[in-house]
Amino acid sequence: MEAVQANVVAPARNLLKQLSSQISDLVRGLERHIFVGNLVSNLPDDQRIEIRNYFNGFLSKMRDNGASDIDLGGFGGKGKIWYRIFGSKQPDDSWGTFSSEESSIMIQNILSERQRQFFYDKRNLDFSYMFSEDNQMVRFRADVYMDLEDVALNMRAVNQQVRSVSDLVLHPNVVNILSLAHTKEGLILVTGITGSGKSSTLDSIIDMNNHTVNGGIVIIGSPIEFVHTSDRCIVRHREVGRDTLSFKEGAVEALRQDPDIVMIAEMRDSDTIMTALEITDSGHKVFSTLHTASAVESIDRIVAEVPATEQERVWQRLADVLQCVISQKLVPSLDGKRVLAKEVMIASPSVKAAIKNKNTSEIYQMISESSDLGMMTMEQDLKRLYMQRRISKENVMNYANNKRRMEQLLQMM
């Protein structure tokens, strides 16, 4: 990192200032960003590499300080580089400040011509980014967007290594449901808010299957994050916008690619939800995610997302194909890091009956009384972490979905 700063920082800063001085104040809005894009695309290769190497220095520091995310650019960024470290997002003053033009130059410099055009058209772009450091390819999930007409960027570091499924602390019955060796079909959901580790959990599950079962896996992502090396499974990675046009089309196309497992990184809309259910109906094992905080909320969200004319059929299909829902949160731990807390629902016969009858309000109690099957509520797992002295009582209450039930569990200790 110090070498990068010594060799790159001063010349790169001077170059950024020189280039930004060429941008007229009379050019505003989208035209200003197109002007910046044209300026960048016409730079000599050595200057583009110099700016990119400087930008990569921001990312190198992420590894040094254990950050999960980096933000720069946009009105809200105040010209600073921001890092999220163990859940806390703060600016790093050591980099100094950048004008909106300098930030736009750095951000647009890492985009291809086609990506820039997509961004101008849509005002947003999801993509993956990588560079080589210490003879390793380091990957990031990135999003470029507009913030009060300024270009802004968020990047999230993709783990270099996949965690073992054993680190998730799941009941053997749940692990069997996740494994193609034991269960050949069904829908498995990993849910949680943004930044709760859903992608990492899915990658752990894919990795387990890749190394233990002979088969085929198709991963559809926007963008693709961790890249799995085929082992006992042949693993195909299809990035939306680059390898396929949409989640829905990628999922439909997957059926013609002879998969045993289809991983749809996110069920973003009703079309993708219906396609995922159809793939599962056809006898495949499907993994996907939702932005929901609990198992019951996940079921209700799926039904609510589809047209009213389809909802009756979706209740029945969900009851037939749903196998498991893992809802998770990353809770600040007493050692200053974060620890995984989760709710696990297995689609037992009683749960399936509740879904068919649209009585999802009964499912929470079923989960809380079925620990022998491997189920647990978020509150039960938070209590476990508290008893292990890994999280504080304050965070037990802060991260509980059902505060009243959480208080009851604590009183029973």
C-alpha positions in Angstrom: 0.0 0.0 0.0 2.8 2.5 0.9 4.6 1.6 -2.4 1.4 2.3 -4.3 1.0 5.7 -2.6 4.7 6.6 -3.2 4.8 5.6 -6.9 1.3 6.5 -8.0 -0.4 9.1 -5.8 1.4 12.3 -6.7 1.4 11.8 -10.5 -2.2 10.5 -10.5 -3.5 13.4 -8.5 -1.8 15.9 -10.8 -3.2 14.1 -13.8 -6.7 14.2 -12.3 -6.5 17.9 -11.6 -5.2 18.5 -15.1 -8.0 16.6 -16.7 -10.8 18.1 -14.6 -9.6 21.6 -15.6 -10.6 20.7 -19.1 -14.2 20.3 -18.2 -16.2 23.4 -18.8 -18.6 24.7 -16.2 -21.1 25.4 -19.0 -21.6 21.7 -19.6 -24.1 20.3 -17.0 -26.1 17.2 -16.2 -25.8 14.1 -18.3 -23.9 16.0 -21.1 -21.2 16.7 -18.5 -20.7 13.0 -17.7 -20.7 12.1 -21.4 -18.0 14.7 -21.9 -16.0 13.1 -19.1 -16.5 9.7 -20.7 -15.2 10.9 -24.0 -12.3 12.6 -22.3 -11.4 9.3 -20.6 -11.8 7.1 -23.7 -9.4 9.4 -25.6 -6.6 9.2 -23.0 -3.4 7.4 -23.9 -3.2 3.9 -22.4 -0.4 4.8 -20.0 -2.5 7.6 -18.4 -5.6 5.4 -18.1 -3.5 2.7 -16.4 -2.0 5.4 -14.1 -5.5 6.5 -13.0 -6.6 2.9 -12.6 -3.7 1.9 -10.5 -4.4 4.9 -8.2 -8.0 3.8 -7.9 -6.9 0.3 -7.2 -5.0 1.7 -4.2 -8.3 2.6 -2.6 -9.3 -1.1 -3.0 -6.0 -2.4 -1.7 -6.6 -0.4 1.5 -10.0 -2.2 1.9 -8.1 -5.4 2.4 -5.7 -3.7 4.9 -8.5 -2.3 7.1 -10.9 -5.2 6.7 -13.6 -3.1 5.0 -16.5 -4.7 3.2 -17.5 -1.7 1.1 -16.1 1.5 -0.4 -18.0 4.6 -1.5 -16.8 7.6 -3.5 -18.2 10.4 -5.7 -21.7 11.9 -5.6 -23.0 14.9 -3.7 -23.3 12.9 -0.5 -19.7 11.7 -0.6 -18.4 15.2 0.2 -15.4 14.4 -2.0 -14.1 11.7 0.4 -13.4 8.0 0.2 -15.7 6.1 2.6 -15.1 2.6 4.0 -17.5 0.3 5.8 -15.5 -1.6 8.5 -17.4 -4.2 10.6 -20.7 -2.5 9.8 -19.6 1.1 10.4 -19.3 3.4 7.4 -16.9 6.3 7.8 -14.7 8.6 5.6 -11.0 8.0 5.4 -9.4 11.5 5.5 -5.9 10.1 4.6 -6.9 10.2 0.9 -7.8 13.9 1.0 -10.7 15.1 -1.0 -11.7 14.9 -4.7 -13.8 17.2 -6.8 -16.9 15.7 -8.5 -15.1 15.8 -11.8 -12.1 13.9 -10.4 -14.3 11.3 -9.0 -16.2 11.0 -12.2 -13.0 10.5 -14.2 -11.8 7.8 -11.8 -15.1 6.0 -11.9 -15.7 6.2 -15.7 -12.1 5.2 -16.3 -12.8 1.7 -14.9 -15.8 1.2 -17.2 -15.8 -0.1 -20.7 -17.4 1.9 -23.5 -20.4 -0.3 -23.5 -20.8 0.0 -19.7 -20.6 3.8 -19.9 -23.3 3.9 -22.6 -25.6 1.7 -20.5 -25.0 4.0 -17.5 -25.9 7.1 -19.5 -29.1 5.4 -20.7 -30.2 3.9 -17.4 -28.5 6.2 -14.8 -27.3 3.1 -13.0 -25.0 0.2 -13.7 -24.3 -3.1 -11.8 -21.0 -4.7 -12.7 -18.1 -6.7 -11.4 -14.6 -5.4 -11.2 -11.3 -7.2 -10.6 -7.6 -6.5 -10.5 -4.5 -8.5 -9.6 -2.8 -8.0 -6.3 -0.1 -10.3 -4.8 -0.6 -12.7 -7.7 -4.3 -13.0 -6.9 -7.3 -11.7 -8.7 -9.4 -9.6 -6.3 -13.0 -9.2 -7.2 -15.7 -6.6 -6.3 -19.4 -6.2 -6.9 -20.0 -2.6 -8.0 -22.8 -0.2 -8.6 -22.5 3.2 -10.4 -25.4 5.6 -10.0 -26.4 9.3 -9.9 -26.5 11.4 -6.7 -27.8 14.9 -7.5 -26.4 14.7 -11.0 -23.0 13.6 -9.8 -21.5 10.1 -10.6 -21.2 7.9 -7.5 -19.8 4.5 -6.9 -20.2 1.7 -4.3 -18.1 -1.4 -4.4 -18.4 -4.5 -2.2 -15.4 -6.8 -1.7 -16.1 -10.4 -2.8 -14.6 -12.9 -0.4 -11.4 -14.5 -1.7 -12.3 -17.8 -0.1 -15.6 -19.5 0.5 -16.6 -20.2 4.1 -17.4 -23.8 4.9 -21.0 -24.7 5.4 -20.0 -26.0 8.9 -19.3 -22.3 9.8 -23.0 -21.6 9.4 -23.8 -23.9 12.4 -26.7 -25.7 10.8 -28.5 -28.8 12.0 -27.5 -31.9 10.0 -31.1 -32.2 8.7 -30.8 -28.7 7.2 -27.4 -29.5 5.6 -29.0 -32.6 4.0 -31.7 -30.4 2.5 -29.0 -28.1 1.0 -27.1 -31.0 -0.5 -27.9 -32.4 -3.9 -26.7 -35.8 -2.6 -29.7 -36.0 -0.3 -32.4 -33.8 -1.9 -32.6 -33.5 -5.7 -35.2 -30.8 -6.0 -37.0 -28.0 -4.3 -36.7 -24.3 -3.6 -34.2 -23.0 -1.0 -34.2 -19.3 -0.1 -31.5 -17.3 1.7 -33.0 -14.0 2.9 -31.9 -10.9 4.7 -31.4 -7.2 4.2 -28.6 -5.8 2.0 -25.2 -6.6 3.5 -26.4 -9.5 5.6 -24.1 -12.1 4.0 -26.7 -13.8 1.7 -24.3 -14.1 -1.2 -21.6 -15.6 1.1 -24.0 -18.2 2.4 -25.1 -19.2 -1.1 -21.5 -19.5 -2.2 -20.8 -21.8 0.8 -23.8 -24.0 -0.3 -22.7 -24.1 -3.9 -19.1 -24.9 -2.9 -20.3 -27.8 -0.7 -22.2 -29.3 -3.6 -19.4 -28.6 -6.1 -17.0 -30.7 -4.0 -19.3 -33.5 -2.9 -21.7 -34.4 -5.7 -21.4 -35.1 -9.4 -23.6 -32.7 -11.3 -24.1 -29.4 -13.1 -24.6 -26.0 -11.6 -25.7 -22.8 -13.3 -25.3 -19.5 -11.4 -27.1 -16.4 -12.6 -26.0 -13.2 -11.0 -26.0 -9.4 -11.4 -23.1 -9.2 -11.2 -21.3 -12.5 -10.7 -19.4 -12.3 -7.5 -17.3 -15.3 -6.3 -16.2 -17.5 -9.3 -16.3 -21.2 -8.5 -13.8 -23.6 -10.1 -15.5 -26.7 -11.4 -14.7 -29.8 -9.3 -17.2 -32.7 -9.1 -19.7 -30.3 -10.7 -19.4 -28.3 -13.9 -20.2 -24.8 -12.8 -21.4 -22.2 -15.3 -21.4 -18.5 -14.4 -23.9 -16.3 -16.3 -23.8 -12.5 -15.6 -26.9 -10.5 -16.3 -26.2 -7.9 -19.0 -23.0 -9.7 -20.2 -23.9 -13.4 -20.6 -27.7 -13.2 -20.5 -30.2 -10.4 -20.8 -32.1 -10.8 -17.5 -32.6 -13.1 -14.5 -35.8 -14.4 -16.0 -34.2 -15.2 -19.4 -31.1 -16.6 -17.7 -33.3 -18.9 -15.7 -35.3 -20.1 -18.7 -32.1 -20.6 -20.7 -30.6 -22.7 -17.8 -33.2 -25.4 -18.4 -31.5 -26.1 -21.8 -28.1 -26.3 -20.1 -28.6 -29.6 -18.3 -28.3 -28.3 -14.7 -29.0 -30.1 -11.5 -28.8 -26.9 -9.5 -29.8 -23.4 -10.6 -28.7 -20.5 -8.4 -30.7 -17.3 -9.2 -28.8 -14.6 -7.2 -31.9 -12.6 -6.6 -35.7 -12.9 -7.2 -36.2 -9.3 -8.1 -39.6 -9.4 -9.8 -42.7 -11.5 -10.4 -41.4 -12.8 -13.7 -38.3 -14.2 -12.0 -40.3 -15.6 -9.1 -42.7 -17.4 -11.5 -39.7 -18.7 -13.6 -38.0 -20.0 -10.4 -41.1 -21.9 -9.4 -41.4 -23.4 -12.9 -37.8 -24.6 -12.8 -38.4 -26.1 -9.4 -41.6 -27.7 -10.6 -39.5 -29.4 -13.4 -37.5 -31.3 -10.8 -34.5 -29.0 -10.3 -32.9 -27.7 -7.1 -33.1 -23.9 -7.0 -31.4 -21.5 -4.7 -32.2 -17.8 -4.5 -32.4 -14.8 -2.3 -35.0 -12.2 -1.1 -34.6 -9.0 0.8 -36.7 -10.1 3.8 -36.0 -10.4 7.5 -37.9 -13.6 8.4 -39.1 -16.9 6.9 -42.8 -15.9 7.2 -42.1 -12.5 5.6 -40.4 -14.3 2.7 -43.4 -16.4 1.9 -45.8 -13.4 2.1 -43.4 -11.4 -0.1 -43.3 -14.0 -2.8 -47.1 -14.1 -3.0 -47.5 -10.4 -2.8 -45.0 -9.9 -5.7 -47.0 -11.9 -8.3 -50.2 -10.6 -10.0 -53.4 -11.2 -8.0 -54.6 -13.6 -10.7 -51.6 -15.9 -10.0 -51.6 -15.7 -6.2 -53.8 -18.7 -5.5 -51.7 -20.9 -7.7 -48.5 -19.5 -6.1 -49.7 -20.5 -2.6 -50.2 -24.0 -3.8 -46.9 -24.2 -5.8 -44.9 -22.8 -2.9 -46.4 -25.4 -0.5 -45.3 -28.1 -3.0 -41.8 -26.9 -3.8 -40.4 -24.9 -0.9 -37.9 -26.9 1.1 -36.1 -24.4 3.4 -35.7 -20.7 4.2 -32.7 -19.3 6.0 -33.1 -15.7 7.1 -30.0 -14.1 8.4 -28.5 -11.0 10.0 -24.9 -9.9 10.8 -24.9 -8.7 14.4 -22.1 -6.6 15.9 -20.1 -8.9 18.2 -18.3 -8.2 21.5 -14.9 -8.5 19.7 -15.8 -5.5 17.5 -16.6 -7.7 14.4 -19.9 -9.2 13.3 -21.4 -12.6 13.8 -24.1 -14.5 11.8 -27.6 -14.9 13.4 -30.2 -16.8 11.5 -33.7 -18.1 11.4 -34.2 -21.5 9.8 -37.6 -22.8 8.5 -38.0 -26.2 7.0 -41.0 -27.0 4.9 -42.3 -29.7 7.1 -45.8 -31.2 6.5 -47.3 -28.8 9.0 -45.6 -25.8 7.5 -46.7 -26.9 4.0 -50.3 -27.2 5.2 -50.1 -23.7 6.7 -48.9 -22.3 3.4 -51.6 -24.1 1.4 -54.2 -22.7 3.8 -52.6 -19.2 3.8 -52.1 -19.4 7.5 -48.6 -18.1 7.6 -49.2 -16.5 11.0 -49.0 -20.0 12.5 -45.6 -20.8 11.1 -43.5 -18.8 13.6 -44.8 -21.0 16.4 -44.1 -24.2 14.4 -40.5 -23.0 13.9 -40.0 -22.3 17.6 -41.2 -25.8 18.5 -39.3 -27.8 15.9 -35.6 -27.6 17.0 -35.4 -31.3 16.7 -35.8 -30.9 12.9 -33.2 -28.2 12.7 -35.6 -25.2 12.8 -35.0 -22.1 14.9 -36.4 -18.6 15.2 -34.2 -15.5 14.9 -34.9 -14.9 18.6 -33.7 -18.4 19.6 -30.5 -18.0 17.7 -29.8 -14.5 19.2 -30.3 -16.1 22.6 -27.7 -18.8 21.7 -25.2 -16.1 20.7 -25.9 -14.1 23.9 -25.4 -17.2 26.1 -22.1 -17.9 24.3 -21.1 -14.3 25.3 -20.6 -13.3 21.7 -23.1 -10.5 21.4 -24.5 -7.9 23.9 -28.0 -7.9 25.4 -28.6 -4.5 23.7 -27.9 -6.0 20.3 -30.0 -9.1 21.1 -33.0 -6.7 21.4 -31.9 -4.5 18.5 -31.7 -7.4 16.0 -34.7 -9.4 17.2 -37.7 -9.5 14.8 -40.1 -10.3 17.6 -39.1 -8.0 20.6 -41.8 -9.4 22.9 -40.8 -13.0 22.3 -37.1 -12.0 22.7 -37.8 -10.5 26.2 -39.6 -13.7 27.2 -36.7 -15.9 26.1 -34.3 -13.8 28.1 -36.4 -13.9 31.2 -36.4 -17.7 30.9 -32.6 -17.8 31.3 
